[in-house]
Amino acid sequence: MAVILITGGARSGKSRRAETRTRAFPGQPVYVATAEALDAEMEARIATHRARRGTDWIEREVPLDLVPALVATDGGGARLVDCLTLWLSNLMHAARDWEREVTELAAALPRLGSPVVFVTNEVGLGIVPDNALARSFRDAAGIMNQTIAAAADEVELVVAGLPMKLK
């Protein structure tokens, strides 16, 4: 089983790279979407991703309960989780213990049989945010990314559509 973490900035090409990596594994790929279409702009983003992927994916919408979804879809094709930072935002918004849930995710990965490709955003390369909530999210994302990167077999950073192998 492979665990692959793909990170990068906004519009870096990380989702497209993750789709390619996921399709390289045998079986029907499973798209685990953490985004929720709460407004028209997000609806359009989701529609764009769906159109690009095509219809050969099994799709699961999982804004919060990621570990149970990975367990439930294990044993088939590779799973693409897009994305961890939206999952983290959902957890924080729901006032859930995100640190515990990230730890549980990392601990569950070695027990899974089918590959998992994660997409996450690199949010720590810019200026320090001017408000406490944004700083809290940035810090949490950095901790989450380090935790999942440590558990991953491979880590890639995508910049301008070009992947760079980190691990």
TIRO-2110 file (N, C-alpha, C; in Angstrom, 1 decimal):
// TIRO-2110
0.8, -1.2, 0.0, N, 1, A
0.0, 0.0, 0.0, CA, 1, A
0.9, 1.2, 0.0, C, 1, A
0.5, 2.2, -0.8, N, 2, A
1.3, 3.5, -0.8, CA, 2, A
0.4, 4.6, -0.3, C, 2, A
1.1, 5.5, 0.5, N, 3, A
0.5, 6.7, 0.9, CA, 3, A
1.4, 7.8, 0.3, C, 3, A
0.7, 8.7, -0.5, N, 4, A
1.4, 9.8, -1.2, CA, 4, A
0.7, 11.1, -0.8, C, 4, A
1.6, 12.0, -0.4, N, 5, A
1.1, 13.4, 0.0, CA, 5, A
1.6, 14.4, -1.1, C, 5, A
0.7, 15.1, -1.7, N, 6, A
1.0, 16.1, -2.7, CA, 6, A
0.6, 17.4, -2.2, C, 6, A
1.6, 18.3, -2.1, N, 7, A
1.3, 19.7, -1.5, CA, 7, A
1.7, 20.7, -2.5, C, 7, A
1.3, 21.9, -2.3, N, 8, A
1.6, 23.1, -3.2, CA, 8, A
0.7, 24.2, -2.9, C, 8, A
0.9, 25.3, -3.6, N, 9, A
0.1, 26.5, -3.4, CA, 9, A
-1.2, 26.4, -4.2, C, 9, A
-2.0, 27.5, -4.1, N, 10, A
-3.2, 27.5, -4.8, CA, 10, A
-2.9, 27.5, -6.3, C, 10, A
-3.7, 26.8, -7.1, N, 11, A
-3.6, 26.7, -8.5, CA, 11, A
-2.2, 26.2, -9.0, C, 11, A
-1.5, 25.4, -8.2, N, 12, A
-0.2, 25.0, -8.5, CA, 12, A
-0.2, 23.7, -9.4, C, 12, A
-1.4, 23.1, -9.5, N, 13, A
-1.5, 21.8, -10.3, CA, 13, A
-1.4, 20.6, -9.5, C, 13, A
-1.6, 20.7, -8.2, N, 14, A
-1.5, 19.6, -7.3, CA, 14, A
-2.6, 18.6, -7.4, C, 14, A
-3.9, 19.1, -7.6, N, 15, A
-5.0, 18.2, -7.8, CA, 15, A
-4.8, 17.4, -9.1, C, 15, A
-4.4, 18.0, -10.2, N, 16, A
-4.2, 17.3, -11.5, CA, 16, A
-3.1, 16.3, -11.3, C, 16, A
-2.0, 16.6, -10.6, N, 17, A
-1.0, 15.7, -10.3, CA, 17, A
-1.5, 14.5, -9.5, C, 17, A
-2.3, 14.8, -8.5, N, 18, A
-2.8, 13.7, -7.6, CA, 18, A
-3.7, 12.8, -8.4, C, 18, A
-4.5, 13.3, -9.3, N, 19, A
-5.4, 12.5, -10.2, CA, 19, A
-4.6, 11.6, -11.0, C, 19, A
-3.5, 12.1, -11.6, N, 20, A
-2.6, 11.2, -12.4, CA, 20, A
-2.0, 10.1, -11.6, C, 20, A
-1.5, 10.5, -10.4, N, 21, A
-0.9, 9.5, -9.5, CA, 21, A
-1.9, 8.4, -9.1, C, 21, A
-3.1, 8.8, -8.8, N, 22, A
-4.1, 7.9, -8.3, CA, 22, A
-4.5, 6.9, -9.5, C, 22, A
-4.7, 7.5, -10.7, N, 23, A
-5.1, 6.6, -11.8, CA, 23, A
-4.0, 5.6, -12.2, C, 23, A
-2.8, 5.8, -11.8, N, 24, A
-1.7, 4.9, -12.1, CA, 24, A
-1.8, 3.6, -11.3, C, 24, A
-2.6, 3.5, -10.3, N, 25, A
-2.8, 2.3, -9.5, CA, 25, A
-3.9, 1.5, -10.2, C, 25, A
-3.9, 0.2, -10.1, N, 26, A
-5.0, -0.6, -10.6, CA, 26, A
-6.3, -0.4, -9.9, C, 26, A
-7.4, -0.7, -10.6, N, 27, A
-8.7, -0.7, -10.0, CA, 27, A
-9.4, 0.7, -10.3, C, 27, A
-10.6, 0.8, -10.0, N, 28, A
-11.4, 2.0, -10.2, CA, 28, A
-11.0, 3.0, -9.1, C, 28, A
-10.6, 4.2, -9.5, N, 29, A
-10.2, 5.2, -8.4, CA, 29, A
-11.4, 5.7, -7.7, C, 29, A
-11.1, 6.1, -6.4, N, 30, A
-12.2, 6.6, -5.5, CA, 30, A
-11.7, 8.1, -5.2, C, 30, A
-12.6, 9.0, -5.4, N, 31, A
-12.4, 10.4, -5.1, CA, 31, A
-13.1, 10.7, -3.8, C, 31, A
-12.3, 11.1, -2.8, N, 32, A
-12.9, 11.4, -1.5, CA, 32, A
-12.8, 12.9, -1.4, C, 32, A
-14.0, 13.6, -1.5, N, 33, A
-14.0, 15.0, -1.6, CA, 33, A
-14.4, 15.6, -0.2, C, 33, A
-13.5, 16.5, 0.3, N, 34, A
-13.8, 17.1, 1.6, CA, 34, A
-14.5, 18.4, 1.5, C, 34, A
-14.6, 19.0, 0.3, N, 35, A
-15.2, 20.3, 0.1, CA, 35, A
-16.7, 20.2, 0.1, C, 35, A
-17.4, 21.2, 0.6, N, 36, A
-18.8, 21.3, 0.5, CA, 36, A
-19.2, 22.5, -0.3, C, 36, A
-20.2, 22.3, -1.2, N, 37, A
-20.6, 23.4, -2.1, CA, 37, A
-21.6, 24.3, -1.3, C, 37, A
-21.0, 25.2, -0.5, N, 38, A
-21.8, 26.1, 0.3, CA, 38, A
-22.1, 27.4, -0.4, C, 38, A
-21.5, 27.7, -1.5, N, 39, A
-21.8, 28.9, -2.3, CA, 39, A
-21.6, 28.6, -3.8, C, 39, A
-22.0, 29.6, -4.6, N, 40, A
-21.9, 29.4, -6.1, CA, 40, A
-20.5, 29.2, -6.5, C, 40, A
-19.6, 29.9, -5.9, N, 41, A
-18.2, 29.9, -6.4, CA, 41, A
-17.6, 28.5, -6.1, C, 41, A
-17.9, 27.9, -4.9, N, 42, A
-17.4, 26.5, -4.6, CA, 42, A
-18.1, 25.5, -5.5, C, 42, A
-19.4, 25.7, -5.8, N, 43, A
-20.1, 24.8, -6.7, CA, 43, A
-19.4, 24.8, -8.1, C, 43, A
-19.0, 25.9, -8.6, N, 44, A
-18.3, 26.0, -9.8, CA, 44, A
-16.9, 25.3, -9.8, C, 44, A
-16.2, 25.5, -8.7, N, 45, A
-14.9, 24.8, -8.5, CA, 45, A
-15.1, 23.3, -8.5, C, 45, A
-16.1, 22.8, -7.8, N, 46, A
-16.4, 21.3, -7.7, CA, 46, A
-16.8, 20.8, -9.1, C, 46, A
-17.6, 21.6, -9.8, N, 47, A
-18.0, 21.2, -11.2, CA, 47, A
-16.8, 21.1, -12.1, C, 47, A
-15.9, 22.0, -12.0, N, 48, A
-14.7, 22.0, -12.8, CA, 48, A
-13.8, 20.8, -12.6, C, 48, A
-13.6, 20.4, -11.3, N, 49, A
-12.9, 19.2, -10.9, CA, 49, A
-13.6, 18.0, -11.4, C, 49, A
-14.9, 17.9, -11.3, N, 50, A
-15.6, 16.7, -11.7, CA, 50, A
-15.5, 16.6, -13.3, C, 50, A
-15.6, 17.6, -14.0, N, 51, A
-15.5, 17.6, -15.5, CA, 51, A
-14.2, 17.1, -15.9, C, 51, A
-13.1, 17.6, -15.2, N, 52, A
-11.8, 17.2, -15.6, CA, 52, A
-11.5, 15.7, -15.3, C, 52, A
-12.0, 15.2, -14.2, N, 53, A
-11.8, 13.8, -13.8, CA, 53, A
-12.5, 12.9, -14.7, C, 53, A
-13.7, 13.2, -15.2, N, 54, A
-14.5, 12.3, -15.9, CA, 54, A
-15.4, 11.4, -15.0, C, 54, A
-16.0, 10.5, -15.6, N, 55, A
-17.0, 9.7, -14.9, CA, 55, A
-16.5, 8.3, -14.4, C, 55, A
-15.3, 8.0, -14.6, N, 56, A
-14.8, 6.7, -14.2, CA, 56, A
-14.4, 6.6, -12.7, C, 56, A
-14.6, 7.7, -11.9, N, 57, A
-14.3, 7.7, -10.5, CA, 57, A
-15.5, 7.4, -9.7, C, 57, A
-15.3, 6.6, -8.6, N, 58, A
-16.3, 6.5, -7.5, CA, 58, A
-16.1, 7.7, -6.7, C, 58, A
-17.2, 8.4, -6.3, N, 59, A
-17.1, 9.7, -5.6, CA, 59, A
-17.7, 9.5, -4.2, C, 59, A
-17.0, 10.0, -3.2, N, 60, A
-17.5, 10.1, -1.8, CA, 60, A
-17.3, 11.5, -1.3, C, 60, A
-18.4, 12.0, -0.7, N, 61, A
-18.3, 13.4, -0.1, CA, 61, A
-18.1, 13.2, 1.4, C, 61, A
-17.0, 13.6, 1.9, N, 62, A
-16.6, 13.4, 3.3, CA, 62, A
-16.0, 14.7, 3.9, C, 62, A
-16.9, 15.6, 4.3, N, 63, A
-16.4, 16.8, 4.9, CA, 63, A
-15.7, 16.6, 6.3, C, 63, A
-16.0, 15.6, 7.0, N, 64, A
-15.5, 15.5, 8.4, CA, 64, A
-14.9, 14.1, 8.7, C, 64, A
-15.7, 13.0, 8.5, N, 65, A
-15.3, 11.7, 9.0, CA, 65, A
-14.4, 11.0, 8.0, C, 65, A
-13.2, 11.4, 7.9, N, 66, A
-12.2, 10.9, 6.9, CA, 66, A
-11.8, 9.5, 7.1, C, 66, A
-11.3, 9.2, 8.3, N, 67, A
-10.8, 7.9, 8.6, CA, 67, A
-11.9, 6.8, 8.4, C, 67, A
-13.1, 7.0, 8.8, N, 68, A
-14.2, 5.9, 8.5, CA, 68, A
-14.4, 5.8, 7.0, C, 68, A
-14.3, 6.9, 6.3, N, 69, A
-14.5, 6.8, 4.8, CA, 69, A
-13.3, 6.0, 4.1, C, 69, A
-12.1, 6.2, 4.6, N, 70, A
-11.0, 5.5, 4.1, CA, 70, A
-11.1, 4.0, 4.4, C, 70, A
-11.5, 3.7, 5.6, N, 71, A
-11.7, 2.3, 6.0, CA, 71, A
-12.8, 1.7, 5.1, C, 71, A
-13.9, 2.4, 4.9, N, 72, A
-15.1, 1.9, 4.2, CA, 72, A
-14.7, 1.6, 2.7, C, 72, A
-13.8, 2.4, 2.1, N, 73, A
-13.5, 2.3, 0.7, CA, 73, A
-12.2, 1.5, 0.5, C, 73, A
-11.7, 0.9, 1.6, N, 74, A
-10.4, 0.1, 1.5, CA, 74, A
-10.7, -1.2, 0.7, C, 74, A
-9.7, -1.7, 0.0, N, 75, A
-9.8, -3.0, -0.7, CA, 75, A
-10.2, -2.9, -2.1, C, 75, A
-10.4, -1.6, -2.6, N, 76, A
-10.7, -1.4, -4.0, CA, 76, A
-9.6, -0.6, -4.7, C, 76, A
-9.9, 0.3, -5.5, N, 77, A
-8.9, 1.1, -6.2, CA, 77, A
-8.3, 2.1, -5.2, C, 77, A
-7.4, 2.8, -5.7, N, 78, A
-6.7, 3.9, -4.9, CA, 78, A
-7.7, 5.0, -4.6, C, 78, A
-7.5, 5.6, -3.5, N, 79, A
-8.3, 6.7, -3.0, CA, 79, A
-7.5, 8.0, -3.2, C, 79, A
-8.2, 9.1, -3.7, N, 80, A
-7.6, 10.4, -3.7, CA, 80, A
-8.4, 11.3, -2.8, C, 80, A
-7.8, 11.8, -1.8, N, 81, A
-8.4, 12.7, -0.8, CA, 81, A
-8.0, 14.1, -1.2, C, 81, A
-9.0, 14.9, -1.6, N, 82, A
-8.8, 16.3, -2.0, CA, 82, A
-9.8, 17.2, -1.3, C, 82, A
-9.4, 17.9, -0.3, N, 83, A
-8.1, 18.0, 0.2, CA, 83, A
-8.0, 18.1, 1.7, C, 83, A
-6.8, 17.8, 2.2, N, 84, A
-6.7, 17.8, 3.7, CA, 84, A
-6.9, 19.2, 4.3, C, 84, A
-6.5, 20.2, 3.7, N, 85, A
-6.7, 21.5, 4.3, CA, 85, A
-8.1, 21.9, 4.4, C, 85, A
-9.0, 21.5, 3.4, N, 86, A
-10.4, 21.8, 3.6, CA, 86, A
-11.0, 20.9, 4.7, C, 86, A
-10.5, 19.7, 4.8, N, 87, A
-10.9, 18.8, 5.9, CA, 87, A
-10.6, 19.5, 7.2, C, 87, A
-9.4, 20.0, 7.3, N, 88, A
-8.9, 20.6, 8.6, CA, 88, A
-9.8, 21.8, 8.9, C, 88, A
-10.1, 22.6, 7.9, N, 89, A
-11.0, 23.8, 8.0, CA, 89, A
-12.4, 23.3, 8.5, C, 89, A
-12.9, 22.3, 7.9, N, 90, A
-14.2, 21.7, 8.4, CA, 90, A
-14.1, 21.3, 9.8, C, 90, A
-13.1, 20.6, 10.2, N, 91, A
-12.9, 20.2, 11.6, CA, 91, A
-12.9, 21.3, 12.6, C, 91, A
-12.1, 22.4, 12.2, N, 92, A
-12.0, 23.5, 13.1, CA, 92, A
-13.3, 24.3, 13.2, C, 92, A
-14.0, 24.4, 12.1, N, 93, A
-15.3, 25.1, 12.0, CA, 93, A
-16.3, 24.3, 12.9, C, 93, A
-16.2, 23.0, 12.9, N, 94, A
-17.2, 22.2, 13.7, CA, 94, A
-16.7, 22.0, 15.1, C, 94, A
-15.6, 22.7, 15.5, N, 95, A
-15.1, 22.7, 16.9, CA, 95, A
-14.7, 21.3, 17.3, C, 95, A
-14.2, 20.5, 16.3, N, 96, A
-13.8, 19.2, 16.7, CA, 96, A
-12.3, 19.2, 17.0, C, 96, A
-11.8, 18.2, 17.7, N, 97, A
-10.4, 18.1, 18.1, CA, 97, A
-9.6, 17.7, 16.9, C, 97, A
-9.1, 18.7, 16.1, N, 98, A
-8.4, 18.4, 14.9, CA, 98, A
-7.1, 17.7, 15.1, C, 98, A
-6.4, 18.0, 16.2, N, 99, A
-5.1, 17.3, 16.5, CA, 99, A
-5.4, 15.8, 16.7, C, 99, A
-6.4, 15.5, 17.4, N, 100, A
-6.7, 14.1, 17.7, CA, 100, A
-7.1, 13.4, 16.3, C, 100, A
-7.9, 14.1, 15.5, N, 101, A
-8.3, 13.5, 14.3, CA, 101, A
-7.1, 13.3, 13.3, C, 101, A
-6.2, 14.3, 13.2, N, 102, A
-5.0, 14.1, 12.4, CA, 102, A
-4.2, 13.0, 12.9, C, 102, A
-4.0, 12.9, 14.2, N, 103, A
-3.2, 11.8, 14.8, CA, 103, A
-3.9, 10.4, 14.4, C, 103, A
-5.2, 10.4, 14.5, N, 104, A
-5.9, 9.1, 14.2, CA, 104, A
-5.8, 8.8, 12.7, C, 104, A
-5.8, 9.8, 11.9, N, 105, A
-5.6, 9.6, 10.4, CA, 105, A
-4.2, 9.0, 10.2, C, 105, A
-3.2, 9.6, 10.7, N, 106, A
-1.8, 9.1, 10.5, CA, 106, A
-1.7, 7.7, 11.1, C, 106, A
-2.3, 7.4, 12.2, N, 107, A
-2.2, 6.0, 12.8, CA, 107, A
-3.0, 5.0, 11.9, C, 107, A
-4.0, 5.4, 11.3, N, 108, A
-4.8, 4.5, 10.5, CA, 108, A
-4.1, 4.1, 9.1, C, 108, A
-3.3, 4.9, 8.6, N, 109, A
-2.7, 4.7, 7.3, CA, 109, A
-2.0, 3.4, 7.1, C, 109, A
-1.2, 3.0, 8.1, N, 110, A
-0.5, 1.7, 7.9, CA, 110, A
-1.4, 0.5, 7.9, C, 110, A
-2.6, 0.6, 8.4, N, 111, A
-3.6, -0.5, 8.4, CA, 111, A
-4.4, -0.6, 7.2, C, 111, A
-4.3, 0.3, 6.3, N, 112, A
-5.1, 0.3, 5.0, CA, 112, A
-4.4, -0.5, 4.0, C, 112, A
-5.1, -1.2, 3.1, N, 113, A
-4.6, -2.0, 2.1, CA, 113, A
-4.4, -1.3, 0.7, C, 113, A
-5.4, -0.4, 0.4, N, 114, A
-5.4, 0.3, -0.9, CA, 114, A
-4.6, 1.6, -0.8, C, 114, A
-4.0, 2.0, -1.9, N, 115, A
-3.2, 3.3, -1.9, CA, 115, A
-4.1, 4.5, -1.5, C, 115, A
-3.5, 5.5, -1.0, N, 116, A
-4.2, 6.7, -0.7, CA, 116, A
-3.3, 7.9, -1.2, C, 116, A
-3.8, 8.8, -1.9, N, 117, A
-3.1, 10.0, -2.4, CA, 117, A
-3.8, 11.2, -1.8, C, 117, A
-3.1, 11.9, -1.0, N, 118, A
-3.6, 13.1, -0.3, CA, 118, A
-3.2, 14.4, -1.1, C, 118, A
-4.1, 15.3, -1.2, N, 119, A
-3.8, 16.7, -1.6, CA, 119, A
-3.9, 17.6, -0.4, C, 119, A
-2.9, 18.5, -0.3, N, 120, A
-3.0, 19.5, 0.8, CA, 120, A
-2.4, 20.8, 0.3, C, 120, A
-2.7, 21.9, 1.0, N, 121, A
-2.2, 23.2, 0.6, CA, 121, A
-1.0, 23.5, 1.4, C, 121, A
0.0, 24.1, 0.8, N, 122, A
1.1, 24.7, 1.6, CA, 122, A
0.8, 26.1, 1.9, C, 122, A
0.4, 26.4, 3.1, N, 123, A
-0.1, 27.7, 3.5, CA, 123, A
0.9, 28.5, 4.3, C, 123, A
2.1, 28.0, 4.6, N, 124, A
3.1, 28.7, 5.4, CA, 124, A
4.2, 29.4, 4.7, C, 124, A
4.1, 29.6, 3.4, N, 125, A
5.2, 30.3, 2.7, CA, 125, A
5.0, 31.8, 2.5, C, 125, A
3.8, 32.3, 2.9, N, 126, A
3.5, 33.7, 2.7, CA, 126, A
3.7, 34.5, 3.9, C, 126, A
3.2, 35.7, 4.0, N, 127, A
3.3, 36.5, 5.1, CA, 127, A
2.6, 36.0, 6.3, C, 127, A
2.9, 36.4, 7.5, N, 128, A
2.2, 36.0, 8.7, CA, 128, A
0.8, 36.7, 8.6, C, 128, A
-0.3, 35.9, 8.8, N, 129, A
-1.6, 36.5, 8.7, CA, 129, A
-1.8, 37.6, 9.8, C, 129, A
-2.7, 38.5, 9.5, N, 130, A
-2.9, 39.6, 10.4, CA, 130, A
-4.0, 39.3, 11.5, C, 130, A
-4.6, 38.1, 11.5, N, 131, A
-5.6, 37.8, 12.5, CA, 131, A
-5.4, 36.5, 13.1, C, 131, A
-5.9, 36.3, 14.3, N, 132, A
-5.6, 35.1, 15.1, CA, 132, A
-6.2, 33.9, 14.5, C, 132, A
-7.4, 33.9, 13.9, N, 133, A
-8.0, 32.8, 13.3, CA, 133, A
-7.1, 32.3, 12.1, C, 133, A
-6.7, 33.2, 11.3, N, 134, A
-5.9, 32.8, 10.1, CA, 134, A
-4.5, 32.2, 10.6, C, 134, A
-3.9, 32.8, 11.6, N, 135, A
-2.7, 32.3, 12.2, CA, 135, A
-2.9, 30.9, 12.8, C, 135, A
-4.0, 30.7, 13.4, N, 136, A
-4.3, 29.4, 14.0, CA, 136, A
-4.4, 28.3, 12.9, C, 136, A
-5.1, 28.7, 11.9, N, 137, A
-5.3, 27.8, 10.7, CA, 137, A
-4.0, 27.5, 10.1, C, 137, A
-3.2, 28.5, 9.8, N, 138, A
-1.9, 28.3, 9.2, CA, 138, A
-1.0, 27.3, 10.0, C, 138, A
-1.0, 27.6, 11.3, N, 139, A
-0.2, 26.7, 12.2, CA, 139, A
-0.7, 25.3, 12.3, C, 139, A
-2.1, 25.1, 12.3, N, 140, A
-2.7, 23.8, 12.3, CA, 140, A
-2.4, 23.1, 11.0, C, 140, A
-2.4, 23.8, 9.9, N, 141, A
-2.1, 23.1, 8.6, CA, 141, A
-0.7, 22.7, 8.6, C, 141, A
0.2, 23.5, 9.1, N, 142, A
1.6, 23.1, 9.1, CA, 142, A
1.8, 21.8, 9.9, C, 142, A
1.2, 21.8, 11.1, N, 143, A
1.3, 20.6, 12.0, CA, 143, A
0.7, 19.4, 11.3, C, 143, A
-0.5, 19.5, 10.7, N, 144, A
-1.1, 18.4, 10.0, CA, 144, A
-0.3, 17.9, 8.8, C, 144, A
0.2, 18.8, 8.0, N, 145, A
1.1, 18.4, 6.9, CA, 145, A
2.3, 17.7, 7.3, C, 145, A
3.0, 18.1, 8.4, N, 146, A
4.1, 17.4, 8.9, CA, 146, A
3.8, 16.0, 9.4, C, 146, A
2.6, 15.9, 10.1, N, 147, A
2.2, 14.6, 10.6, CA, 147, A
1.9, 13.6, 9.5, C, 147, A
1.2, 14.1, 8.5, N, 148, A
0.9, 13.2, 7.3, CA, 148, A
2.1, 12.9, 6.5, C, 148, A
2.9, 13.9, 6.3, N, 149, A
4.2, 13.7, 5.5, CA, 149, A
5.1, 12.6, 6.2, C, 149, A
5.1, 12.6, 7.5, N, 150, A
5.9, 11.6, 8.3, CA, 150, A
5.4, 10.2, 8.0, C, 150, A
4.0, 10.1, 7.9, N, 151, A
3.4, 8.8, 7.7, CA, 151, A
3.4, 8.4, 6.3, C, 151, A
3.7, 9.3, 5.3, N, 152, A
3.6, 9.0, 3.9, CA, 152, A
4.8, 8.3, 3.4, C, 152, A
4.6, 7.5, 2.4, N, 153, A
5.8, 6.9, 1.7, CA, 153, A
6.5, 7.9, 0.7, C, 153, A
5.6, 8.7, 0.1, N, 154, A
6.2, 9.7, -0.8, CA, 154, A
5.5, 11.1, -0.5, C, 154, A
6.3, 12.1, -0.8, N, 155, A
5.8, 13.5, -0.6, CA, 155, A
6.3, 14.3, -1.8, C, 155, A
5.4, 15.0, -2.5, N, 156, A
5.7, 15.8, -3.6, CA, 156, A
5.2, 17.3, -3.4, C, 156, A
6.0, 18.2, -3.8, N, 157, A
5.6, 19.6, -3.8, CA, 157, A
5.4, 20.0, -5.3, C, 157, A
4.3, 20.6, -5.6, N, 158, A
4.0, 20.9, -7.0, CA, 158, A
4.0, 22.5, -7.1, C, 158, A
4.8, 23.0, -8.0, N, 159, A
5.0, 24.4, -8.3, CA, 159, A
4.8, 24.6, -9.8, C, 159, A
3.9, 25.5, -10.2, N, 160, A
3.7, 25.8, -11.6, CA, 160, A
3.5, 24.5, -12.4, C, 160, A
2.7, 23.5, -11.8, N, 161, A
2.4, 22.3, -12.5, CA, 161, A
3.5, 21.3, -12.6, C, 161, A
4.7, 21.6, -11.9, N, 162, A
5.8, 20.7, -12.0, CA, 162, A
6.0, 20.1, -10.6, C, 162, A
6.0, 18.7, -10.5, N, 163, A
6.2, 18.1, -9.2, CA, 163, A
7.7, 18.0, -8.9, C, 163, A
8.0, 18.2, -7.6, N, 164, A
9.3, 18.0, -7.0, CA, 164, A
9.2, 17.0, -5.9, C, 164, A
10.0, 15.9, -6.0, N, 165, A
9.9, 14.9, -5.0, CA, 165, A
10.7, 15.3, -3.8, C, 165, A
10.0, 15.3, -2.6, N, 166, A
10.6, 15.7, -1.3, CA, 166, A
10.9, 14.4, -0.5, C, 166, A
10.2, 13.4, -0.7, N, 167, A
10.4, 12.1, 0.1, CA, 167, A
10.0, 11.0, -0.8, C, 167, A
END
